[in-house]
Amino acid sequence: MKIHVSRRAFMRKTAVGSAAMALAPTILTSQATRPALLGGAPVRTREWPNWPIWRQEWEQKVIQVMRSGSWWRGRGEHVADFERAYAELIGAKRCLATASGTTALLVSMHVLGVDAGDEVIVSPFTFIASYNSILLSRALPVFADTDVETLTIDPQTIEAKITERTTAIMPVHIYGLPCDMDPINDIAKRHGLVVIEDACQAWLADYKGKKCGTLGDLGCFSFQNSKHLPTGEGGAITGDDDLIMDRCHSFHNCGRAYGASNGATQYFTRGSNRRMQQVQAVMLIQQIDKLQEETRRRQENAAYLMRQLDLPGIHPVRLPENSRAVWHLFPIRYDAEQFNGLPIAKFVQAMDAEGIPFRPGYHELYFDGLIDEAIQSRGYKRLFSEQRLKEYRESLHDLQGNRQVCKTTLAIGQNLLLGDKEDMDDILNALHKIHHHSAEIARA
């Protein structure tokens, strides 16, 4: 049985999931605790917290902007106010607000010199925007393998992927899990490569005392509807180099001169329109305190789950030393053998029936067709030799760590982590309940 659910569809579904019936800390084995999938009572019958959350007190400033008619970036100060606030929040010198996380990646790659015919090393276990931003730059997304224990890029597999065409490394802090950045930055420095952090799911995640998005040359964030800091769409670039950030500003604003380029001709460089709107900035800046409060709650609840997940067949992720995740999704790796051979799809059904919505992680997206479409195109055949494209396509089968991660990873949405300890106990109790009855469910 195959399950294909997008991350955004997952967030919509989990917002309507079920809620908690008081169970004792230890699951009983009587008929009363029979799995809901087999006709028993579910662990939860109430709903989980909804997402996104709107507060009425935010409306006045939004209405003021709408009535002003000053909606685009060129009129008003709201976007600039948000940029200053977000830069301060994550400890960056500068921030540039953009139309989306994808556009943040596209702007960053252009400004840092990723060009047609280049290669960018990236994690394969990520949302499709990471792939697409590289392909739209007419570069080749070269996949280092995924570390099975961390779900992020395995630094030990990066160096073997570097060629004379490689210009950048794009570590992805997927699910809000920090990558192990020290070895990644060391490799980049040795080979003269830039590092573009895809931190689109990692607001306030930190690694060794610094926030994700401040550890490479540039960091990129998303404020899409499912994100912890949402405005429907929106994104940001963070960095400490004024010249680079000035060029990002110019490129995202149709190539207009900005900052260090002032005094040049008005359109001194190529550019496009990747701007954020004023009303988006007003929505975002009012949510910053809420983001900080909710991040603490998610981290506390995730830490509680991590401590209690001493269950055969359920493996929580390993974080790099001295780092903290922000849990855009809370993932586990599932071992069917430890559940009496219960297939992962049926495990998901059983947990759903208990009111705990687990969903599969990303699958092997590079086999979906978009990579083949790109490398078979006239443009890519001009840019890369036939032999290089053939070797590249064949190398996708070598990503054994990523294959294992894709086959075994499940996750719950960040909104579930906004509950209280009783809610977390429901997740744990349901896991223990399904484990105890796994043989029976597998036979059904």
C-alpha positions as CSV (number, residue, x, y, z in Angstrom):
1,M,0.0,0.0,0.0
2,K,1.5,3.3,-1.1
3,I,1.0,6.6,0.6
4,H,1.8,9.9,-1.2
5,V,0.9,13.0,0.8
6,S,2.6,16.4,0.3
7,R,3.9,18.3,3.3
8,R,1.3,21.0,2.8
9,A,-1.5,18.6,2.4
10,F,-0.2,16.9,5.6
11,M,-0.4,20.2,7.5
12,R,-4.0,20.7,6.4
13,K,-4.9,17.2,7.5
14,T,-3.2,17.3,10.9
15,A,-5.0,20.5,11.7
16,V,-8.2,18.4,11.7
17,G,-6.8,15.4,13.5
18,S,-8.3,14.0,16.8
19,A,-7.6,14.8,20.5
20,A,-7.0,13.2,23.9
21,M,-8.9,10.7,26.0
22,A,-7.3,10.3,29.3
23,L,-5.3,7.1,29.3
24,A,-3.1,5.8,32.2
25,P,0.6,6.2,31.5
26,T,0.9,2.5,30.8
27,I,-1.2,1.0,28.1
28,L,-3.5,-1.7,29.3
29,T,-3.8,-4.9,27.3
30,S,-7.4,-5.6,27.9
31,Q,-10.1,-5.7,25.2
32,A,-10.9,-2.0,26.2
33,T,-7.5,-1.0,24.7
34,R,-8.0,-3.0,21.5
35,P,-6.6,-1.0,18.5
36,A,-9.1,1.4,17.0
37,L,-8.2,0.0,13.6
38,L,-9.6,-3.3,14.8
39,G,-12.7,-1.8,16.5
40,G,-11.4,-0.6,19.8
41,A,-11.6,2.9,21.3
42,P,-9.1,5.5,19.9
43,V,-6.5,7.1,22.2
44,R,-7.6,10.6,21.0
45,T,-11.0,11.9,20.0
46,R,-10.4,15.7,20.3
47,E,-8.8,17.9,17.6
48,W,-5.2,19.0,17.5
49,P,-4.3,22.7,17.4
50,N,-5.2,24.4,14.1
51,W,-2.6,26.0,11.9
52,P,-2.1,28.8,10.9
53,I,-3.3,30.9,13.9
54,W,-4.8,34.3,13.4
55,R,-5.2,36.9,16.2
56,Q,-7.8,39.6,16.0
57,E,-5.5,42.2,17.4
58,W,-3.3,42.0,14.3
59,E,-6.1,43.2,12.0
60,Q,-5.9,46.9,12.7
61,K,-2.4,47.3,11.2
62,V,-3.2,45.1,8.3
63,I,-6.3,47.2,7.5
64,Q,-4.4,50.4,7.8
65,V,-1.9,49.2,5.1
66,M,-4.7,48.1,2.9
67,R,-6.5,51.4,3.2
68,S,-3.3,53.4,2.6
69,G,-2.9,52.0,-0.9
70,S,0.8,51.7,-0.2
71,W,1.0,48.0,-0.9
72,W,4.3,47.4,-2.7
73,R,7.8,47.6,-1.3
74,G,8.6,51.0,-2.9
75,R,6.0,52.8,-0.7
76,G,6.1,52.5,3.1
77,E,8.6,51.2,5.7
78,H,6.9,47.9,6.8
79,V,9.1,45.6,4.8
80,A,12.3,47.3,6.0
81,D,11.0,47.2,9.5
82,F,10.5,43.5,9.3
83,E,14.0,43.0,7.8
84,R,15.6,44.8,10.7
85,A,13.5,42.8,13.2
86,Y,14.2,39.4,11.6
87,A,18.0,40.1,11.3
88,E,18.1,41.0,15.0
89,L,16.1,37.9,15.9
90,I,18.5,35.4,14.3
91,G,21.7,37.4,14.8
92,A,22.4,38.4,11.2
93,K,23.8,41.8,10.1
94,R,21.3,42.1,7.3
95,C,18.0,40.6,6.1
96,L,16.3,41.0,2.7
97,A,12.6,40.0,2.5
98,T,11.5,38.2,-0.7
99,A,8.4,36.8,-2.3
100,S,9.0,33.2,-1.2
101,G,11.6,30.9,0.1
102,T,12.2,29.6,-3.5
103,T,12.9,33.2,-4.7
104,A,15.3,33.7,-1.7
105,L,17.3,30.6,-3.0
106,L,17.2,31.9,-6.6
107,V,18.4,35.3,-5.6
108,S,21.2,33.9,-3.4
109,M,22.5,31.6,-6.0
110,H,22.6,34.3,-8.7
111,V,24.4,36.8,-6.5
112,L,26.9,34.2,-5.3
113,G,27.8,33.3,-8.8
114,V,25.9,30.0,-9.5
115,D,25.5,30.0,-13.3
116,A,24.5,27.9,-16.2
117,G,26.6,24.8,-16.4
118,D,27.6,24.9,-12.7
119,E,27.0,22.1,-10.2
120,V,25.6,22.6,-6.7
121,I,25.9,19.9,-4.0
122,V,22.6,19.5,-2.1
123,S,20.9,17.0,0.2
124,P,18.4,14.8,-1.6
125,F,16.0,14.6,1.4
126,T,14.3,17.9,1.0
127,F,11.2,19.8,-0.3
128,I,11.3,20.0,-4.1
129,A,12.1,23.8,-4.0
130,S,15.7,23.0,-3.2
131,Y,16.0,21.0,-6.4
132,N,14.0,23.4,-8.5
133,S,16.0,26.5,-7.5
134,I,19.2,24.8,-8.7
135,L,17.5,23.6,-12.0
136,L,16.1,27.1,-12.6
137,S,19.6,28.5,-12.3
138,R,20.5,26.1,-15.2
139,A,22.9,24.3,-12.8
140,L,23.0,20.6,-11.9
141,P,21.8,19.5,-8.4
142,V,24.4,17.0,-7.3
143,F,23.2,14.9,-4.4
144,A,25.4,14.1,-1.5
145,D,23.8,11.2,0.5
146,T,21.6,11.6,3.5
147,D,22.8,10.7,7.0
148,V,20.3,8.0,8.2
149,E,20.5,9.1,11.8
150,T,20.2,12.9,11.3
151,L,18.1,13.0,8.1
152,T,20.3,15.8,6.8
153,I,23.2,15.9,4.4
154,D,26.1,13.6,5.3
155,P,29.2,15.7,5.3
156,Q,31.4,12.6,4.7
157,T,29.7,12.1,1.3
158,I,30.2,15.7,0.0
159,E,33.9,15.8,-1.1
160,A,33.6,12.9,-3.5
161,K,30.9,14.8,-5.3
162,I,33.0,17.9,-6.0
163,T,34.1,18.4,-9.7
164,E,35.7,21.3,-11.6
165,R,32.1,22.6,-12.2
166,T,31.1,22.7,-8.5
167,T,30.5,26.3,-7.2
168,A,28.3,25.9,-4.1
169,I,27.1,23.6,-1.4
170,M,23.4,23.9,-0.3
171,P,22.9,22.2,3.1
172,V,19.2,21.9,4.0
173,H,18.1,22.2,7.6
174,I,15.1,20.0,6.8
175,Y,12.2,19.8,9.3
176,G,14.1,22.4,11.3
177,L,17.0,20.0,12.1
178,P,20.4,21.7,11.9
179,C,22.9,20.3,9.6
180,D,26.4,19.6,10.9
181,M,27.8,22.8,9.5
182,D,31.5,22.8,10.7
183,P,32.6,20.0,8.4
184,I,30.5,21.4,5.6
185,N,32.1,24.9,5.9
186,D,35.6,23.3,6.2
187,I,35.0,21.4,2.9
188,A,33.7,24.6,1.2
189,K,36.7,26.6,2.4
190,R,39.2,24.0,1.1
191,H,37.6,23.9,-2.3
192,G,36.7,27.6,-2.7
193,L,32.9,27.0,-2.7
194,V,30.1,29.2,-1.4
195,V,27.6,27.9,1.2
196,I,23.9,28.7,0.8
197,E,21.9,27.5,3.7
198,D,18.4,26.3,2.9
199,A,16.9,27.2,6.2
200,C,13.4,27.5,4.9
201,Q,12.1,25.2,7.7
202,A,14.6,26.3,10.4
203,W,13.6,29.6,11.9
204,L,15.4,29.9,15.3
205,A,17.2,26.5,15.0
206,D,20.7,26.9,16.3
207,Y,24.1,25.2,15.9
208,K,26.8,25.7,18.4
209,G,25.5,29.0,19.6
210,K,24.6,30.5,16.2
211,K,21.2,30.5,14.4
212,C,20.7,28.5,11.2
213,G,20.8,30.9,8.3
214,T,23.9,32.7,9.7
215,L,26.4,29.8,9.3
216,G,27.1,30.1,5.6
217,D,27.6,32.8,3.0
218,L,23.8,33.4,2.8
219,G,20.8,31.9,4.5
220,C,17.3,31.5,3.0
221,F,13.9,31.2,4.8
222,S,10.3,30.6,3.9
223,F,7.1,32.1,5.4
224,Q,4.7,29.9,3.4
225,N,1.4,29.1,5.0
226,S,2.5,25.9,6.8
227,K,5.6,27.5,8.3
228,H,6.2,28.6,11.9
229,L,6.2,32.3,10.8
230,P,3.6,32.3,8.1
231,T,2.2,34.9,5.7
232,G,0.7,32.7,3.0
233,E,3.9,33.2,0.9
234,G,7.1,35.1,1.6
235,G,10.8,34.5,2.2
236,A,14.0,36.1,3.4
237,I,17.7,36.1,2.8
238,T,20.1,36.7,5.6
239,G,23.8,37.6,5.5
240,D,26.7,39.6,7.0
241,D,28.4,40.9,3.9
242,D,27.0,44.3,2.9
243,L,28.2,44.2,-0.7
244,I,26.6,40.8,-1.2
245,M,23.4,41.9,0.5
246,D,23.3,45.1,-1.6
247,R,23.5,43.0,-4.7
248,C,20.8,40.7,-3.5
249,H,18.6,43.8,-3.0
250,S,19.3,45.0,-6.5
251,F,18.7,41.7,-8.2
252,H,15.4,41.1,-6.3
253,N,14.2,44.6,-7.3
254,C,14.6,44.5,-11.1
255,G,18.3,45.3,-11.0
256,R,17.9,48.7,-9.6
257,A,21.1,50.2,-8.0
258,Y,21.1,49.9,-4.2
259,G,23.6,50.6,-1.4
260,A,27.1,50.3,-2.6
261,S,25.9,50.5,-6.2
262,N,24.2,53.9,-5.8
263,G,25.7,56.3,-8.2
264,A,25.9,53.7,-10.9
265,T,23.4,53.7,-13.8
266,Q,19.9,52.9,-12.5
267,Y,19.8,49.4,-13.9
268,F,23.5,48.4,-13.6
269,T,22.8,44.7,-13.3
270,R,20.3,42.0,-14.3
271,G,17.4,41.5,-12.0
272,S,13.8,40.3,-11.5
273,N,10.9,41.1,-9.3
274,R,11.2,39.0,-6.1
275,R,9.9,41.6,-3.7
276,M,7.7,41.1,-0.6
277,Q,4.6,43.2,-0.2
278,Q,3.9,45.6,2.7
279,V,0.9,43.7,4.1
280,Q,3.0,40.5,4.3
281,A,5.6,42.4,6.3
282,V,3.0,43.7,8.7
283,M,1.6,40.2,9.2
284,L,5.1,38.8,9.9
285,I,6.4,41.4,12.3
286,Q,3.4,41.0,14.5
287,Q,4.1,37.3,14.8
288,I,7.7,37.4,16.0
289,D,6.9,37.2,19.7
290,K,4.5,34.4,19.0
291,L,7.2,32.5,17.0
292,Q,9.6,32.7,20.0
293,E,7.0,31.5,22.4
294,E,5.8,28.6,20.2
295,T,9.4,27.6,19.4
296,R,10.0,27.1,23.1
297,R,6.9,25.0,23.5
298,R,7.7,22.8,20.5
299,Q,11.3,22.3,21.8
300,E,10.0,21.4,25.2
301,N,7.5,18.9,23.9
302,A,9.9,17.4,21.4
303,A,12.5,17.0,24.2
304,Y,9.9,15.2,26.2
305,L,9.0,12.8,23.3
306,M,12.7,12.2,22.7
307,R,13.3,11.2,26.3
308,Q,10.3,8.9,26.4
309,L,10.7,7.2,23.0
310,D,12.3,4.1,24.3
311,L,10.4,1.8,22.1
312,P,11.8,-1.0,19.8
313,G,11.3,0.0,16.2
314,I,11.0,3.7,16.7
315,H,14.2,5.7,16.2
316,P,14.2,9.5,16.9
317,V,16.7,11.6,15.0
318,R,20.2,12.4,16.2
319,L,21.1,16.1,16.4
320,P,24.6,17.5,16.0
321,E,26.5,18.3,19.2
322,N,25.4,21.6,20.8
323,S,22.5,22.2,18.5
324,R,18.7,22.7,18.9
325,A,16.0,21.8,16.3
326,V,12.8,23.7,15.9
327,W,10.8,20.8,14.7
328,H,8.8,21.9,11.6
329,L,8.0,18.2,11.5
330,F,8.9,15.8,14.3
331,P,10.3,12.7,12.5
332,I,11.0,9.1,13.5
333,R,12.4,6.2,11.6
334,Y,10.2,3.1,11.7
335,D,11.5,-0.4,11.8
336,A,8.7,-2.8,10.7
337,E,10.7,-5.9,11.9
338,Q,10.4,-4.6,15.5
339,F,6.6,-4.3,14.9
340,N,6.1,-7.9,13.9
341,G,6.4,-7.1,10.3
342,L,3.6,-4.5,10.3
343,P,4.0,-2.6,7.0
344,I,4.7,1.1,7.4
345,A,1.5,2.0,5.5
346,K,-0.6,-0.1,7.9
347,F,1.2,1.4,10.9
348,V,0.2,4.8,9.6
349,Q,-3.4,3.6,9.3
350,A,-3.3,2.3,12.8
351,M,-1.9,5.5,14.2
352,D,-4.5,7.5,12.3
353,A,-7.3,5.4,13.8
354,E,-5.9,6.3,17.2
355,G,-6.0,10.0,16.4
356,I,-2.3,10.5,15.9
357,P,-1.6,11.6,12.3
358,F,1.8,10.3,11.2
359,R,2.7,10.8,7.5
360,P,5.6,9.6,5.3
361,G,8.6,11.9,4.8
362,Y,9.9,12.9,1.4
363,H,10.3,10.1,-1.2
364,E,13.1,9.8,-3.8
365,L,12.0,12.9,-5.7
366,Y,14.9,12.7,-8.2
367,F,13.1,9.7,-9.8
368,D,9.8,11.7,-10.3
369,G,10.7,13.0,-13.7
370,L,11.9,16.5,-13.2
371,I,15.6,15.5,-13.2
372,D,15.1,13.5,-16.4
373,E,13.2,16.4,-18.0
374,A,16.1,18.7,-17.2
375,I,19.0,16.6,-18.4
376,Q,17.2,15.6,-21.5
377,S,16.5,19.2,-22.5
378,R,18.3,21.0,-25.3
379,G,19.8,23.5,-22.8
380,Y,21.4,20.9,-20.5
381,K,22.7,18.9,-23.4
382,R,24.5,22.1,-24.5
383,L,25.9,22.8,-21.0
384,F,27.0,19.3,-20.1
385,S,28.6,16.4,-22.0
386,E,26.6,13.3,-22.8
387,Q,29.0,11.3,-20.6
388,R,28.6,13.6,-17.6
389,L,24.8,13.5,-17.8
390,K,24.8,9.7,-18.1
391,E,27.1,9.3,-15.1
392,Y,25.0,11.8,-13.2
393,R,21.8,9.9,-13.9
394,E,23.3,6.6,-12.9
395,S,24.7,8.1,-9.6
396,L,21.1,8.7,-8.4
397,H,20.9,4.9,-7.7
398,D,23.9,5.1,-5.3
399,L,22.1,7.2,-2.6
400,Q,21.6,4.3,-0.2
401,G,21.3,6.4,2.9
402,N,18.6,8.5,1.3
403,R,16.8,5.5,0.1
404,Q,16.6,4.0,3.6
405,V,15.5,7.4,5.0
406,C,12.8,7.7,2.4
407,K,11.5,4.2,3.1
408,T,11.4,4.4,6.9
409,T,10.8,8.0,7.9
410,L,7.5,9.2,9.3
411,A,6.6,12.5,11.0
412,I,4.0,14.4,12.9
413,G,3.3,18.1,12.1
414,Q,4.6,21.0,14.2
415,N,1.0,21.9,15.3
416,L,0.9,18.7,17.4
417,L,3.9,19.9,19.4
418,L,1.8,23.0,20.4
419,G,-0.2,20.9,22.9
420,D,0.6,20.1,26.5
421,K,2.2,17.1,28.3
422,E,-1.1,15.2,28.2
423,D,-1.1,15.5,24.4
424,M,2.4,14.2,24.1
425,D,1.4,11.3,26.3
426,D,-1.3,10.5,23.9
427,I,1.3,10.2,21.1
428,L,3.4,7.9,23.3
429,N,0.5,5.8,24.4
430,A,-0.7,5.3,20.9
431,L,2.8,4.2,19.8
432,H,3.0,1.7,22.7
433,K,-0.5,0.5,22.0
434,I,0.2,-0.2,18.3
435,H,3.5,-1.8,19.2
436,H,1.8,-4.1,21.7
437,H,-0.9,-5.2,19.2
438,S,1.3,-5.0,16.0
439,A,1.2,-8.8,15.3
440,E,-2.6,-8.7,15.5
441,I,-2.8,-5.7,13.3
442,A,-0.4,-7.2,10.8
443,R,-2.6,-10.3,10.5
444,A,-5.8,-8.4,10.0
